[in-house]
């Protein structure tokens, strides 16, 4: 009879849906870093401009939003220069939407790997969130340049102490993207229709977030309530307020976003762990 002490790794079934082995996740940190590098490099590896696309995409989107919504539709930007207003929204929304859409295909896209080798399945969506963070860091440098320019040329741009909460906003966005993503990933293993709705749903959610308009522009209290139920609303408004001094800083909205993120991750992990046990039979 072989003693269990002779094994270097013993794989056991999870006894609880909330069973998250953080020590095991840490033990596979090398795999996590390799996946992060793969996600970051593979996207633009065979492109001519490479990482320059990290700058081109938000710049083109910002220019389009400025032309269409500010110049043509004449939508107010709440005292913030239109290019800066849209650049802030686009930069951070891009991070959230990338985390959500990429993690939503965790089970379906990695079924062949999951069926052959063991490693903590949460490594996959975590690698996407972290690699997207590097992309956000690069785009944030461009945002920082524009922010400094307008802060020196526009007297109305006055940052305040709430800018120190920026890391908290980003962590919450990552949590929201991860939470929504792993829930959708779990659902699409059985119902493939949801995979077609992800991109469309994210686009609709953007219009329910103060990206192309300020929250102060909405006067109907019922619509304000609906938009405020979107957990991204408080985060985007908080970032704009911290960087420019304009916008609505509501501690209640921020608290709601943070609580929503925690609850969403809690529910997401439960569903993810449940589906992980049998998804290979349905995917």
N, C-alpha and C positions, 0 to 999 in steps of 0.2 A: 504493500500500500504506500502510495506516494504522499509524503508530508506536504501540506500546503505551503510550508515555509520555503520549499524549493522553487516555488513559482515567483516570478518577478511581478506578475500582474494577474489578479483574479477578477474576472468580470461577473458581476452579480446583477440580478434584476432589481429595478428600483422598487422599494417598498412603499414609497409615497409619491404622489404626483408633484409634491413640492421638494422632492429629494434632489438638491443641487449640490454636487460634490465640488466645492470651490478648490480644494486641494488638487483634485484631478484636473480641473481646468488649468490650474497653475502648472501642473506637471507637463501638460501639453502646450506650454507657452511657445516652444520652438515651432510647433506646427502652426500655431496661431500667427506667429510672425511671418512664416513662409507664405501662408494664405493671404496675409495683408499685403505682402510684397507682390504676390501673384495678381491680386485684384487691382493693385495700383499700377503695375507695369503693363499688364496684358491689354488694358483698355486702349491705350494709344501706342502700343509697341510697333505696329505696322503702319502708322500714319506718318505723313511727311512733317507735320508741325508738332507732333508729339504733345508734351505737356502744355504747349502754348494754347491748346484748346481749352485748358482750364480757365484761361483769361478771355478767350474769344467768346465762349458761350454766354457767360453773364453779361459781357459788354454788349453783344448783339441783342440780347433779351432786354437789357436796360434801355438801349437806344430805341428799340421797337416800342416798348411801353411808354417811353418819354414822348415819342412822336404821336402814337395813337391816343393814349389816355390823357396826356398833359396838353399837348399842342392841339390835337384835333377835337378830342372830347372835352377838353378844358376842365378836367377833374382836379379838384384841389389836392395839394400835397401837404396841407396843414403847416405852411410856412417853411417847409424844408425844400431846398432846390430839387427840382424833379429828378435829375439824374442820380443824385445821392439818395433820394427817397426810394426810387425803384431798385437801385443797386443794393441797398441794405436788405430790402425784401427778397430780391432774387437770390442773393448770396446765401442767406440762411434757409430760405424755402428749398433751395436746390439740395442742401444737405439733408434736410428732413425727408424730402421726396425720394432722394437716392437711397437712403437707408430703408425706407418703407418698400419701395418697388423691388430693390435687389434682394432683401431678406424674404420677401413674399414668395420667392421661388426656391427656398432652401431645400425642401424635401424633393420636389420634382426635379430640380436641376442637378441634385447630387445623389439621386437614387442609386446610380451605378456604384458610386464610391461607398455609400452607406451600407450597401448590400455585401461588400467584400471585406472591409476592414473596420475595426472598432476604434473609435475615438469619441470623446464627448461631442454630441451633435450640436450643442450650442456654440461650439467653436466656429462653425460656418457663419451663422448670422453675426456673431461678434466680430469676426474678421472683416465683414463688410462694413460694419459701423465704424471700425477703427480706420480702415483704408479710406473711407469717405471723409474721415476727419482730416486726413492729410490733404485731400483735395480742398476741403474747406479752408485749411490753413493757408494754402497757396492763394486762393481767391480772396481771403481776408486781407492779404498784403495789398492787393489791388484796391480793395475797399478802404483800407487804411490810408492809402495815397490820396484817393478822392476825398475822404473825410478831412484829412489835414488841409488839402487845398481849399475846400469850402469853409473850413473853420478859420482860415487866415484871410479869406476874401469876403465872407459873409458874417456880419456882426451878429446875426440872429442865431447862428449855430453855436450853442453853448452847452458842452457836455456837463454832466453832473455826476455825483458820487454813485448813482445807481449803475454806472458803467462797470463797477466792480462785480456786479452780478452776472456779467456776460458768460463766464464759465458755467454758472448754474443754468443759464438759459440753454447753452449748447448741450449740456448733459441731459437736460430735460427733453430737448429735441431728439437727441440720440435715443433716449428711452422710449419716446413716443414712436419713432420710426421702427425701432426694434420690436416693441410690443405689438403694434399693428401688423408688422411684417410677419412675425412668427405665428400670429393667429391666422392670418390669411394663408400662410404657408401650410399650416395644419389643415385648414379647410379645403384647400385646392388639391390635396392628395386624393380626396374622394369626389369632390365637385369641381371639375376642371373649368366650369363656366366662370368661376370667380377670377381665374387668371386673366381673362379677357376684360374684366371690369376694373382691374387694379389701376391701369394707366388712366382710364376715363374718370375713375373715382378720385384719384389724386388731383387731376386737373380741376374737377368740380370743387374739391376741397380748397384749392388755391383761391378760387373766387369767393369762397366763404371765409377767407382770411384777409386781413387788411394788408394786402400786398400791392394792389393797384389803386387802392383808396385808403384814406385814413379812417380810423374808427369814429372820429369826431364828425365825419361827413354824414353819418347815418343819424337821422332824426326820429325815425319811427321806433318807439320803445320795443315793439315786438320783434323787429328785425335785429335790433341791438342785442336783445336777449338770445336770439338764435345764433348770431355771430359770436357772442361771448361764450356760448356752450362749446365752441371749437377751442380745444386746449392750446392750439397754436396762436390764437388771437392775443392772449396775454403776453406770450413770449415775444412775438414780433413787435407789438406795441411797446413792450418794456425795452427792447433793444433800441428802437428808434428814439425813445425818450432819453435813454442813457447816453446815446451818441450825439444827439442834436439838441436836447432840451425841449423838443416838440413832441406832441402825441399825448396819449393817455397812460399815465402810470397808475395802475390800480393794484394795490396789494392783494385785494380779494381775487382778482383775475389771475395773478401770479400764483397765489396759494392754490387756487382751483387747478391750474395747469400742473403744478407739482404733485398734488394729490392724485389727479387723474393719471399722471405718468406712473406713479407707484402702483395704483390699482390695476392699470392696464398691464404692466409687467408681471404682476402677481397672477392675473388671469391668463396672460399669454404663456407663462412658464407651465402652469397647470395643464393647459390644452396641448402645448408642445410636448410635454413629458408623456401625456396620455397617447397622443398620436404616434410618438416615436416608437412605441412598443410594437405596433402592428402596421405601420404605414407601408412597409415594403410589400405587403400583400394586396394593396389597393392602388398604389401609385402607377 
